[in-house]
Amino acid sequence: MTVLLRALVVLSALATALSGCANTGTDAAERDIRGIWLLEAYEDDGNRSSVEVGSNVARTPWIEIGDTLQGNGGCNDFGSGTPGPTVQGDLLIPGEVFATAAACLAAGDGPDLMEAERALLGALWEHPEGISFTVGGTGMIWVAGDRRLEFTSTLVAPVPPTSPPRTALGRLDCSPGTVFEDRVLDRGQDPDQLVIAASAEVVSVEFDPPFWWGSDEQGKVVAGVALGDIRPTPYHIYTCKPG
């Protein structure tokens, strides 16, 4: 009987230890993936490309993973909505991710400066069920369908290049002030009402694709709205602010 009791105690302790190891493994995976990562290379259908600024990106792409996601794909900023990202074993569940809708174009017949961004954002948008990841040393690898992305860790996110503030956008002339941009996700809103809500000065709205323009009593455009071409789809709302 004494031998049997000792065996049961040992088995119970072993089961507790194994359970603790399993939980620690999951927690460790979540701890390992948190931080700032630079995209180093990407692979689509077996074709691997290294990230090169001026060749397949306009700037260094990066992602910060924590309670939320944020980063830049090489052209556009992106971030997570609610709920934010979660980790389930070796899967990163990105949650809802939205991004700005700028186009980074090379002059003439230059290179495609958005190729790497499409790979990164495509992985986040096209795999809501989860992205398989492995972390080793200072590197991280994602596998999302036919895509494979390679990252290296960094302590600080790359500093974005400085550019002068815009004073005009289309028919919206804010000089000597600057153009202010806000975004709301498309939930079936009436774009005319978004323009009216953007500025108390709006008395009329005109649709001039791809913009809805709001004018004041003197006919001057004081607000604009445009529907983005990314997922989830946002409305971009433009108004003026003093310089």
C-alpha positions, 0 to 999 in steps of 0.5 A: 500500500505504501508503494502504491501511494508513493507511485500515485504521488509521483504520477500526480506530481509528474502530471502537474509538472507536464501541465505547467510545461505546456502552459509555459510553452504557450505563454512563451510563444506569446512572449516571443512574438511580442515586439518590433519586427522588420520584414527581411524577405518574402516568398510567394509560390516558391519565389523568394525576394529580399526586401530592398528599399527602392526596388520592392518597397518605398521604405522599410516595412515593419510590424509591432506585435503586442496587445495591438498590431501596428506598422508600415508595409513599405508604403502604407501604415496599418493597425489593428481594430478591436479585437486585437491580435491573439496567439493560439499555440503557434498561430497568430490570429491577427484580428481586424487590420486596416491600413491607409490607402496611399500609392507608392509609385516609381517614376516611369516604368520603374519597379513595383514599390508595393510588392512587399507590402502586398505580401505582408498585408495579404498575409494579415487580411487573407488568413483570419484563421491564423498565421503559423509562426516560428521564432528562433534567436532574433528571427521570426518566420510566418507561413500563410498559405503559399506565402512565407515571410521572414522577419528580424527583431529590432528594438526601435521602429524605423523612423518614417521619412519626413515630407512636407504637409499637404496644403491641397488635395484635389478640389480642397485647397487649405493653404495657408493651412494643411489638409487633415485626414481622418478615417472611419470604416465603411458600415454602409454610411451615406457619404453625403452625410459624412461630408456634411458631418465633417464640417459645419460650413458644408451647405452642398455636396457634389460627387466627382468620382472618386470624391464627394466634395462639400462646399460652403455658402460661397461655393468653396470646397471645405471638405472631401470624402473618398472610399478607400480600396483596401480591406476593411474598406475605410472612408477617408475624410479630408478637412482643413486645419490652420497652418 
